Each structure stands twice: as C-alpha cells, then as structure tokens.
Amino acid sequence: MKFIYHSILLLFISSIAFGQELSIDETLANVKREVEKENFDKALSLIEPLRAKFPENEDIQVYAGRIYSWKKDYKTAAKILSPMADRANPNPEALQAIINIYFWSEDYERCIIYCDKYLLSDPKSIDVLRIKATCLEKLNRDQEALELIEKASFIDNSTQAFSGIRTLIGRKAKNTVSASYLNISTSEPGQSPFHYGYVEYSHKFSKSAIVGRANVGHINDDTQMLFEADYYQTFSNKSYLYANGGISTGETIFPVAKAGLEYYFAPHKKFDYSFGARFMHFETDDITLLTGQLAYTAEVYTVAYRPYYDTSNELFSHVLSLQKVNEEKERLIRLELQYGNVPYLYLYNNFTQPLKAYRAGIQYQHRFGESFFVRPIFLYEREEYVPGEYRNRFNVQLIVTKRF
C-alpha cells in the first residue's frame, strides 16, 4: 500500500515539475517571438513573472536584462545584470550583456572595466577585444587601442576585425599632403595637350581645417601659377562652411583672382544639401556661378545632383553622380554625368556664348597601408568648341595623398 502511495506521489510531483519546465520553455519561446518583432514591452510582460517565480535561474535573469538593454532602458538592464557580473565568479553571459549596455550607452570608461573583467577568463575573445579597442578610440586613447589591436592580431592571426578602428584612428591625422597631375587632350580636331598640376597641404584643427594649394598650368608654351586657400568651419549641428580664395600670376590659363563660399546644411535623415557661389575675375570678364547640391545616401551609395548657373552668360550646367564608399577601407568609386560648362576642379573658362558639352567620368580611390591614397580620374567630353562643331576631349588625372 505504501509503495502504491509513494508511486502516486512521485508521479504527481514529476508531473508538476514537467509542467513547470514545459511552461518555462513555452513562455520563453513566446518571449523570443515578441523580441524578434521588437515588441519589447510585450516580451517583458511575459518574462517578468518568470523572473519573480525563478529568481535563481540566471538564464532568465540575463535574458530579461538583455531585453531591457534592447529597449534602451540601460539603467534597469544594468540593475538586473550587475549582481551577476560584479561577483567574484561572474556569469559570462551577464558580463557580455553588461559590456554591450555600457558600450551602447557610450559609457566607455565603465565598458572597459567590464571588458577587462571578461578578458581575465577569456583573453582570446575577439568580440570583447574589438569593443575595448573601440572604447579606447572613442576616448582618444589611440595608442592604447593600436597596441591592443597588435596584441589581438597574434591571437586571431589577422587584423580584419579591427580595420574599421584603425581607419577611425587614421582619420584623426592632423596633416595631409597631396600632389596631382592633370592632362587634357583633344582629338578630331586635336591640339597640343594642356598640362596642370598642384601640390597642397592641409591641417585640421578641432572644428576647422585650412588648405594651401599651389597650382601650375602649361598651355601653348605658356606657364602660369595659381595660389589658393580653402577654409572649412564645422558647427555643432553638423553643418559646415566652405570658403575659397586664390590669385594667379597670369591672366589666361587661370582666373586672375577667384573666390567661393558654400554652406552645407545639417543633414536631414538621409539627405544632404548645400548652397553657394563661385566668383572668378578674368582679364576681360567676370564670372559668377551659383551652385548647390542635393544628395541622398542609402547605406554605401550616394546619389547627388549639383547645378551651376552662370549669371553672366545665363548658362545652366548640371552634374549627376553616383558614388559607392567603403568606409572601413576608405575606398570609393564615383560615376558622373555632366552637361554644360561645369568647372573641372579649379578650371573654368570665361565663355561668352552658350557652347554645349556632354561628359561622362569615373574616379576611384584606393588606400595603401593606413595613410597613403591614390585616386585616378578619367573624364570624357564631347565638346562644342565653336557653334555647331564638336570634338573629343579627354581629361586624365592622378592624385596621390599622404596623411600624417
């Protein structure tokens, strides 16, 4: 009789335990479904009763903490996870979750503390090493970040996971030098090529930058120079102002004097836009160009439109471009379609009649190492050089840049 009684009791207890386990698994499955839908409040309403009923179940506690962090309620998430992360034998999952909390909330100092604590038990965790290196970069502790990356490269036999951090550190370089050569040739009919070149130096300050540039042009056995400067001023709302001024040694190859001003408004969602003007004084004429830009960025692609209006000759010109950028490798490829008298970099002629020009161009930038860049540019034109007569025009340019 006792045997039957104990058997029934054991079966009853087992059934309750099985029911509880089934209830936990089913509830967590529902929680996961709500999380995948980003219904975080609904997910929390399901998991909170489980937290209260099974306070010793750390898997449930950690998952609840993660949900609060995904909801961006970082304070509550840290309150749940801290007891499991701060003890002598921390829960690794809780440590990982709290590292993410302080990283996402931009508390980089505290994030580093928990990264170090995690790395005591798992010093080869590339994910945690990457987060720590990123925090160091955000705090401008760049040398420490680079040393950590070098250490991690021996662990992973690669620095691929850290290339984006290296790029961010490299972009902080204050100085840049560039040199360029541009050849302009024509055919049907042809004429002697035009040769242009420049060297420039730029320096970045905390919220501004200045560029000095010396240009040289050689056309028909005549050589002239153009000396100019650019100035960039950024503002707290992420807008910035561009200013340019220059003066030449001659009167034909370059403008006698030039000036420009353009304001780039704060980006609005995925749109960027600007408005500005360029002024050029030639020997026999003055040219004023009104310009601006409207650009739309979707992930790595940017489509942009820039018009030019020559107020003196009442000419409209247009540039449509498509650009793809790899931010991590600082690599880009850009396609352009142009119509009208579009200024090619610093070049513009004082046209006195509306001659047409159709252009298609491509340019590519490649970074070698951490700080050396090469950018080849090719632009083909079908140019109306006199009314009703067209010729081919080829613009080939190479720009090399070193930052330090």
N, C-alpha and C positions, 0 to 999 in steps of 0.2 A: 504493500500500500504506500509505504514511504517512497519507494522507488518511483511509483507512478506519479506521486505528488511532486517529487523533485524534478521529474522529467517534464511535467506540465509547466512547472515554474521556470525551468531553464528555457523551455521553448518560448514561453511568454516573454522572458527578458530578452532573448535573442531576437524575437520578432520586433520588440520595441527598438532595440539597437539598430537592427536592419532598417527599420522605418525611419529612424533619425538620420542614418547615413544616406538613405535614399532621398530624404528631404533636403539635406545639405547639398548633395550633388545636383539635385533638380533646381534648387534655389540659385546656386552658383552658376548653373547653365543659363538660367533666366537673366541673372545679373550680367553675364558676359554678353548676351544678346543685346541688352539695353546699352551696354558700353559701346559695342560696335556701332550702334545707331547714334552714339553720343548723347543718349538720354541719361545723363549722369545723375540727375535728381531721382529719377525712377530707379536706377541701379542702386543708389544709396538707400532708398526706402526699402529695398529688398534685402540688402546686406546688413543693415544696422541691427535688425532683430537677431541675426546670426551672431554678430559681434557680442551682443549682450548675453546671448544664451551660451556661447562657447568662447569666453574671454581667453582661455588658454590656447586656442587654436590660432597660431601665429600666421598661418597661411591666409586665414580670413582677415586678420588684422592688417597684414601687409597689403592685401588686395584692396581693402577699404581705403587705406592710406593712399594708394596709387590713384583710386578713383577721385578722391578729393584733389589730388595734385593735377589730374587731367581736367578737373573742373576749375583749376586755378585758385582753389581755396588752399593756398600753401600753408597758412597758419594752422588750420585744422589737420592737414596731412602731416605736418611736422610733429604736432602734438601726439598723434597716434603712433608714429614711427620712431620717435626719439627714444622711448624706453627700450625698444628692441635694438636700436642702433648704438646707444650710449653705454650699454653694459659691458662688462669685461669680456664676455664671449658673444659679440654681436651677431644678430641674424643677418647673413649675407644679403638676402633679398631686401630686408629693411634698409641696409646700408646703400644698396644700389638705388632704391626708391628715394631715399633722402638726399643722395647725391644729385639726382635729377631735380628734386624740389628746389634746392639752393642754386642749381645751375639755371633753371628756368626762371626763377625769381631774381636772377642777377646778383645774388649774394655770393660773390665769387670767393671771398675770403673763407667763409664758412664751408663752401663747397670743397675747397682744397683740403680743409681739415678732415672731412669725411672721406675724400679720395685717399688721403694718406692712411687713414684707418683701414680702408678696404684693401689697399695695396700691401699692408702688413701680412695679410693672409693669402693674397693672390697678386704677387708683384708683376705677373705677366699679363694682366688684364689690359688688352689694347684699348677697349672702350673707356675704361676708367682713366688710363694714361692720356687718352685723347681729350677727355673732359678736363683733366687737370691742366694739360698744356694750353687748352683754350682759355681757361680761367686765368692762367698766368699772363697770356697775351692780352686779355681784356684789362688786366691790372697794370699793363705796360711793364711787366717783368719779363721782357722779351728774351734776355739772355738765359734766364732760368728755363723758359719754355723751350728754347733751342737745345739746351743741354739735356732736357728731358726727352726731346724728340730723338736726339742722338742715342741716348740710352735705349729708347724703345726700338730703334732700328736694329739693334743687336738681338732683341727678343723676337721681333717679327721678321727680321731679315729684309725689311722694306720700310720706307717712309711714306708709302702711298696714303695711309690713313691720316697722315699729318700734313699732307701737301697744302691743304687749304689754310692751315695755321701758318705755315711758312710763308704763304702768299700774303696773308694779312700783315705779318711782321715785315715782309719785304716792302710793302706799300707804305710803311711808315718812314722809309728813307726820305731824308730832307732834300737831297740834291739829285739832279738829273742832268746829264749832258747828252745832246743829240747832234747828229750830223746827217745831212741829206744831199742827194744829187737828183736833179730832175732834167730829163732830156725830152724836148718837144720836137718831133719830126713831122714832115708833111709829105704827101705824095699826090700825084695827078691833079695839079702840078706840085712839084716839090720845091723846096728851098733849103738853104743852109739850116741845120738844126739850131735850136735855141738851147742854151745851157744855163741851168740855175742850180744854186746850192746854198746851203745855210749851215751854220753851227749855232747852237743855242745852249743856254744854261738856265736851269730853273731851281728855285729854292722855295720850300714850303715852310710856312710859319704855322702857328696853331690854328688860325682861322683865315689865312690868306696865303697867296702864293704870288711870286713875281718871276717873270721870264724875260731874259735878254736874248736877242737874236740878231745875228749879222748875216744878211743875205747878199749874194753876188749873182749878177746876171751877165751873160755874154751873148750878144746878138750882133751879127754882121761886123765883126771885128771891133765892137764897142763893148766895154766892160763898165758896169756901174754897181754901186753898193746901196743897200737899204738897211738902215739900222732901226730896229723897233723893239718895243717892250710890251708885254702883256701883264695884266694885273687881275687877280681873282680874289674876290672877297665873299666869304660864306657867312650866312646868318643863321640864327638859332632855329628858324623854321625850315631849314634845309634848302632855302633858296640861295642863289648867289649872283654876283655881279661880275661881268667880264668887261675889261677896258683894254684898249689897244691904241698905241700911237707910234708913228715912225716918220723918219725923214731920210731922203736919199741924196746921193752925190750927183745925180744926173736928172734928166727931165723926160726921158723917153722909155727906158726899159721898165722903170718903176715909177709910181707916182712921186711927185716932188715931196709931198707930205701926205700922211694918211692918219685917220683916227677912227675909232669904233667903240661902241658901247652896246652891251646887250644884257638884259636882266632875265635870268632863268627862275621862274616862279617855283614855289614849293610844289613838289609832285602831288598830284591828286589821284589817289588809288594807283592805277597802272598808267596814268597819263603824265607826260611832262610837256611843258610849253614855255616859250620864251618870246621876247620881242626886243628888237634892237635896230641899230642903224650903223652904216659904214660911210665914211666921208673920205674922198680922195681928190687931191689937188694935182692936176696935170699942168703941163706947160701952157696948154691952150684951152683947158676946160676944167670944170669941177664936176665931180660925180658924187651923188648921194644915193645910197642904197638903203631902202627899208627892208628889214628881214625879220624872221622869227622862225619858230619851229613848233610842230606838234608831233609828239612821239607816243607810241603805245608799246608797252613791254609785256610780253607773256612768257614767263619762265626765262628761257635763254634767248628768246628772239625779241627784236625791237624793230618796229616799222615806224619810219619817220618821214615827215613831209616838211620841206623848207622852201618857201617862196622868196624871191628877191624882186624888189620893184625899184627900177632906176628912175628917180623922179625927174632927172634932167632930160632923158630921152623917152620917157613914158614907156619903158620896156618892162615886161613881166618875164621872169625866169622861174624855173621850178626844178626841185631836186626831190626824188623819191628814193628812199633807201631801205634795205632790209639787212639787218645785222644779227649775227649769231655770236654769242660770247660764252666762253668757258671761263668763269670767274676764278676757279681754282688754279687753272693753268695760265690764266691771263692771256688767253688765245682768242682771236676773233677773226671772222671773215665777214666782209661787207660788200654788198652789191648795190650799185647806184644806177639810176636812170635820170638823165638831166636833159632839160630843154632850155634854150635861150642863153643869154650872156651870163652864165654862172661864174663867179670868181673861183679860179682854181687855186686853192690855198691863198697865197698873198698876191696873186696875179689878177689884174683886171685891166681891160683896155678902155680908152675913152671913145667908145663908139659914138658916131654921130648919126647913124641910121640903123634901123631895126634889121640886122642881119641874123639869120637863123643858125642854130647849131643844135645837133642831136648827139647825145653822148651816152655811153654805157661803160661802166667801170667796175673794177673789182680790186679789193685790197685785203691783205692777210697779215696778221701779226702773230709772231711766234716768239716765245720766251725760251732762251737757253740758260740753263742753270737757274739761279734765283734772281738775277738782276740785269741780264743782257737781252735786248729785244731787237728783232729785225722785222721791218714792215715793208714789203714790196707793194707797189701800187701800179695798176695799169688802167688807163682811160682812153677809150677810142672815141673820136669825134667825126661826125660828118658835118663839115663846117662850110657855111656860105661865106666865102671870103670877099666876094663882090656880089652885088644883087644878081640872083639867078644862077650863079656859078658856085659849084661845090667842090671840095677836096677832102682828102683823108688827113686826119691829124692824130698823132699817136703821142700820148703822154706816158712816159715810163719813169717811175721814181723809186728810190730806195732810201729808207730812213733807218738808221741804227741808233739805239739808245742804251745808255748805261745809267743805272741809278745807284746811289751810294749814300 
